[in-house]
């Protein structure tokens, strides 16, 4: 009898972990920027971990002016705020999603049905459309959006 050659199976320990996909609210990027804010370390850690793994980050283009606005207001440094916002948008694993009329209608539906602020609903609409985990520091956005997609704090995302 001839024995069939068996192909060795790869150990599950040697497999690369599955890449996760995220939509990250501006609140996390702004929190990571300011070392004086509570939660800064964890926000910076999750952004660093995502970048090091090369996990895709799919965010609304709205992220760029939200970062620039919040950082400029907090730091009184318009130039630095724009540099940080533009550098974030230029990261190789970040995809900016334009606010098309269809996306605007989806966000409006989410805003109305879940009683969300407009910008929060835009992030939630992107997360729903692309099947991503929404990471946010905004309690209301996470709580009200949790019936739409997985919503986590940076601390929860770090543990996942």
Secondary structure as UniProt FT lines:
FT   HELIX           12..14
FT   STRAND          21..24
FT   HELIX           26..33
FT   TURN            35..36
FT   TURN            38..39
FT   HELIX           40..53
FT   STRAND          56..60
FT   HELIX           62..75
FT   HELIX           78..89
FT   TURN            92..93
FT   STRAND          94..97
FT   HELIX           101..114
FT   HELIX           118..130
FT   STRAND          133..135
FT   HELIX           139..145
FT   TURN            146..148
FT   STRAND          151..152
FT   HELIX           154..159
//
